[in-house]
């Protein structure tokens, strides 16, 4: 982040950076997508595979992106060109990803804000008694017209812009210092209440935490890899941007270990909070993308004290959505800031001009603009197009090219030297080099090929309906 005088702002220190980056990583992917995938891929076996992938694959990619940001002091738009001038185009690819993602993330965040408001006002019974279609009828304008989703889109987007306007230390860092601890307390509190108040809950806990090797499939591995990819905010320019605000005396390796730990713990706790209750009420896997917006209101209506737990739950989800959306927005603002020579106020205005119309298109995509554009649509209109374009094409390509850029163009030494700056240790140097040179690009290429094959209907190794699973990504972060 740059001040108007061109001096790039910094996080206050190690704690500020870790909390801000962890808040970026912790989002709807942890609270919605992880529980769904854990349920879909057999519970405990998916949890184990996810942890293994997070501490190797995710850890290495995050190290790389943060080091690139700190080494160059630039957003993703200029960072690659700063290291190798001929590769400035790679920064453009990375910069486009958060622009598309944040525009529809504002829409989903608006839904979460709406659900919090409705449950806080005591309307849980109306939502749960709507024949299971309340969410879909709402987003398509069947309940209050598309004007209501648009209003909540502006409410959520406004909250995000206020946080970014306040800056790094007064905005993003302070918000993260408050919301991250609050989020953890609420997750633990709701999970503990479920374990105490719900009959038969331990059957759901056993399903969630007991690994069954018979449930292990190729889809389990790809699901875990994709979850780490999205949950840890990789290939979206976020970690490069946050790395550019990182002080040289802050340990990159230690920071990434703790960010990964926080992100993984929140995901596992979120699964403990959501999967067992959904399991015992028979509202788990088959609900799919409606798990948070359709199934959970039904679950809360069926549990003791659910009318009080529901608003706390959706406030928790709102906190997670807000922290991730702010980091996405900051990545966009940082790109425009670098493009305008550090003029942050102008960058924020440019972000408004670009993102608000794109977000409105995503809202209207559930009504008059709902179209079928083949594999790029996935049944979710403009929002689905943006989602498929970023998740299935742009993000895997950006990550693959980043690995190749490090391994072939600037060499891994450029990254390891930055990690070891000012005498810092890099205990996982060998693991990092193997992952970046070989494992990560191979796995990412495999993901890209299978994702494209699945998108175009060539074949799918995923369980269930592939189009349904791709649509699910619209609610994934």
N, C-alpha and C positions, 0 to 999 in steps of 0.2 A: 504494500500500500504506500502510495506516495503522498506526501503533503504538497500543498500548492507551491512550495519553494523547491520542489524536486527531491527533497530528502526522503528516502524510503523509511516508513515507520517500522517499528519492531515490536514484537511481543515483549512483555516485561522480563521474561525469563523462562526457565524450564517449565515451571508449573503452568504458567499462562499459555505457553505453546502447547503442551500436552493436553490440557483441558480443551483448548480451542480446536485442535486437530481431532481429538477424540469426539468432541461434540459434532464435528463435521461428519465423522465416520458413523456415529450412532444416529440412525434415522429410521424411516419406515421400513428399510430393509431388515433391521434388527427386530422391530416390533411387529411386522406383518409378514414379510417374505420368509424370514428364517423359520418361524413357527409353521408356516404353510409347508415349506419344503421338508422340514423334519417330519411332519405328519405324512406327507406324500411319499417320502422315501424310507419309511419304516422306523422312524423314531431314533433309537439310540445309535444305530450304525451310522446314520447320517451325521449325528452330532460328533462322533469320533473322527470321521473322515474330514469334517469341516475344520475341526481343531488342528489336525495334521496339516491341512492345506494352508490354514491361516498363518501358522508359525514358520512356514517355508516360502510358499508362493507369494502370499500377501505381504509378508515381512520384507522380502527382497525387493518387490516392486515399490513399496512405500519408501524404503531406504533410497532407492534410485531417484524417485521423483523429488523427495525433500532435498537431497544433496544437489540435484540440478538447480532447484530454486535458490538454495542458499549460495551456491557457487557463483551464480550469475546475478543474483539480486533482481531478477526479472520475472514477469508472469510467463506462462507457457508460450504466449505469442512471440516473445523475443528471446526466451531462454536458449532454445536450440540454435538459433542463429548466432547468439553470443558465443556459443561453444564451437560452432562450425558454420560459417556463413552460408555455405551452399545448402544447408538444411533448414533454412528459415521456414520453408513450406510446411515442415512437420509441426511447427508451432501453430500454424493456421488451422490445421486439422484438429489439434488438441483444443484450440480456442473455441471452435465451433460447437464442440460437444456440450459444455455447460450452458451455452446460449439456448440450445434446443431443450436441454433437460430442465433447466430452471423455469422455463416458460410453462411447461405442463406440471412441474412440481408445485408451482403456485396454485394450480387448479386442484390438485389432490390435497394440498394443505388447506385449501378452502373447504373441502368436504370434511376434513377432520375438525376444523373450527366449527362448522355447522353441527356436527355430531356432538361436540362438547357442549355447545350452547343449548341444543335440544334436550340433552340428558340433564344438564344443570337446571333447566327450567321445568323438569319433571315430566317430560314427554316421552319417556322410555317406552311406556306401554303402547303409545301410538306407533312408534317405530317398529317394535317387535310384533305388533298385531297387524301389519300391513301385508299379510300373505307372503312374507319373505321377499317382497320385491320393492321395499321402500327405497333402498339405495339406487337401484336402476331407474325406477320411476322418477326419483329426484334429479339425477344427473341428466336424464333425457328431457326434463322439463314437464313431466307428467303430473307433478304435485304442485309446484309453485311457479312453473314457467322457468325458462332459462335465465331470467333476470335474477333469481335468487342465487343459483350457483355463481353467477357473475359477480354479485355483491360480495359473496364470501371469498371469491378469488381476489377481489380488491382489498378486502380486510386483511387477508393473510399476506399478500404482496406488500401492503403498506407496513405491516409489522416488520417484515424483512428489510425493507428499505430504511426504516428508522434505525434499526440495529447497525446497518452498514454506514449510514450517514454519521453515526457517532464515532466511527473509526475503529482501529485495531484495539487499543488498550481500553478506551472508554466505552466501546460498543461490543465488538465480538468477544473480547477476552472477558469483560465483566458479565455479559450474558451467559457465557459458558461456565464461569465460576459459580453462578447461581443455579442455572438450569441442570447442569450435569449431576451435581449432588442430589438435587430435588428429584430428578428422574430416577436415580438409583434407589432412593428411599421409597418412592412410590411403587416401583417394580417389586422390591422386596416386601413391602407392606401388603400389596394385593396378592402376591404369591403365598405369603404366610396365611392370609385370610382364607384363600381357597383351600389350603391344606387343612385348615381347622374347620371350616364351615360346610364343606361339600362332602356328602356321603359318596363313597366309592372313588374318591379322588386318587387314591393310591394305585388303582388300576390304570388310570391315565398316566401317572408318574412312571410306573413300570414300563408302559409302552414307550414313553418319551426317552427314558434314560437307559433302558436295557437293550444292548446291541444284539441284533439277530443277523448272523452272517448270511442267512438265507435271503435277506432283503437287499443284499449288496449287488448292485448292477452298475453298468457303465454310466447310466443316468445319475446314479448316486454321486459319482466322482465329478461329473460335469456340473451337476447341481451345486455341489460344494464349492467348486472352483468359481462358478459364476457368482455365487453368493459372496464369497470373499472379494471378488472383483468389484462388485457393486457396493457392498457394505463398507469397505475400507476407502471409498472415494478415490479409486484408482482410475487413471486414464481420462480424467475429467478436468485436468488443470488445477484442481484444488490443492493437492499436496505440493505441487511446484510453486503455486502462489504462496501458500503458507510457509514453505521453506524459504522463500525470498524475504520473509519477515522474521526469520530465525536468527538469533545472535550466534556469532562464531564460537562463543564459549559454552553453548548448549550442546550436549551430546546427542547426535542424531540417532545412534544405535539405541541408546537408553530410552530416548523419547519414543522411537518406533515400537520398542518392546512394550512400553507401557500403553501406548495408544492401541496396539493390537490386543493387549490383555483386557483393557477396558471394553473395547468393541466386542470381543468374544464373550466376555462375562455378561455383558448386557444382552447379547443375542441369546445366550443359554438361559438366562433368567427370564427373558421375554417368552421363550419357549415354555419354560416351567409355568409361567403365568397364564399362557393361552392354550397350549396343546392339551394338558390333562382335562381342564373343564370342557373344552370342545369335544374331546374324545368321549367322556362319560355321557355327554348330552347328545352324542351322535351327530355332531355338527363340525367335524374336522375336515378331512381331505376333500369330501365331495362339495363343500362350499367354495373351495378354491379362492378366487379373487374376492369373493364376498365375505370372507371369513371375518374381517374386521368390521365391515359396514353392515352386513346382514346377520351373520351367525352370532357375533358377540352381543348385540342387543337382545337376541333370543336367550342366550346363555345368562345374561344379567337378569333378565325378567324371571328366570327359573330358579335363581339362587337366592338364599336369604340375604336381605340387605342389598340386593342388586341395584335398586334405584339410587343408593348412595355410592356404591362402588363404580357404577358406570361413568358418572362425570369425572371421577378421579382418574379412571382408566383413560378416557379420551383427553383429559388435560395432559396426562403423561405422554400420550401419542402426539399431542399438539406441541409439547416441548421438544420432542425428538424431531418432528417435522420441521420446526422452526430453526433449530440449530443446524440441521443439514441444509435447509434452504438458504440460510444466511451464508454458509460457506460456498454454496454454488453461486449465489449472487455476488459474493466478494470476488470469486474467480472471474466472473464476467466484468465487474467494475475494474479489476486489476488489468485485464486485457485492454479495455478502453483507455485506462489511465496511461498505460505504456504507449498506446497508439497516439495519445495526445500529449506526449512529453510530460507526464506526471501531473496533469491538471485533473485532479480527482473530482471536483464538483462537475466539471464538464463530462467526465466519464460516467458519473451517476445519472446525469440527464440523458446521455446517449443510451445507457442501459434501460432507462424508463421507456425511451422512444422505441427501442427494439423489442423488449420483452413483453410489454403490456399488450401490443397488438397480437403477438404470437400466442400469448396466453388466452386472449379473447377468442382467437381462432380455435384453440383447444376446447374452450367451454362450448362454443357454438357447434363444434364437431359432434356433439351428442344430440344435436337437433337438426336445424336446416342444412348444416354442412356435413351431416353423417353420410359418408359415401363408401363405396366398396372399390378400393384401388388395388385389389389383388393382394399379394403377400405383404405389401408394405402397410396395409390397413389393420389387419388382425381384429376387425370388428369393433374398433374403438375410435373411428373417425380420425380427425386431425391429431388427437392425442396419441392414438395408436401408431400413426405414421411417424410422428416425432420419436416415439419410444422405440419402434423397430429400427429406424434409421440410426439412432445413437447406440442402442444396446446390442443389436445384432451385427452392425457393420462398423460404425465409426470408432467405438471404444475398443473392440478387439484389435482393429487395425492400428490405432494409435499406440496401444500397449506393445504390439509386436514390433512396430517401427522404433519405439523407444528402446526396447531391448537390443535391437540390431544396431541402433545408433550408438549405444553405450559399448557394446561388445566389439563392433567393427570400426566405427568412425573415431570416437574419442578414447576408446579402450576403457576397461573397467578401472584402471589405475586412476583416471580422472575423478571417479566417484569415490573410490576408497581413500584417496588422498584428502578429499573434502570431509569425509567422515572422520578421518584421523587428524583434522586440523586442530591446532593449539594443544597437541599432545593427547587428544582423545583416543581411547582404545577402540578397536573394531574386532571384537572377539569372533564374530561370525563372518569374517572376510571370505574364507574358503567357500562356505555355504552360499554366500551372496554371488560370488563369481560363477559357480556352477549353475545356480538358478538362472541368472541373467543371460549367460552364454548359451545354455542348452535347454534346461527344463521349462522355463517360462515361455520362451518363443514357441517351443514344440507344443505345449499344452494350449497356448493361446491360438495357434494356427489350427489345432484340432477343434477347438471351440468355434472358431470362425467358420470353418468348413461345414461342421455339423449344424451350426446355427443357420447358415445360408441354405443348406440342403433341407433342413426342417421347415424353414420359412417358405421355400418354394415347393414344398410337398414331395420332395424326392424320397426321403425316408426320415424316420425319427426313432431314436433309442429312448426317448422319454416315455414315462408312463402316461396313460390317459391321452386326452386330446391335445395335440401339440399347439394348435392355434390358441386354445384356452390358456396354455402355459405361457405363450408369448404375450398374450394380452395381460397376463398377470404381472408382467414387468412394469406396467404402467403404475402399479402401486408398490414398487419394490424398494425404494430407497428410504 
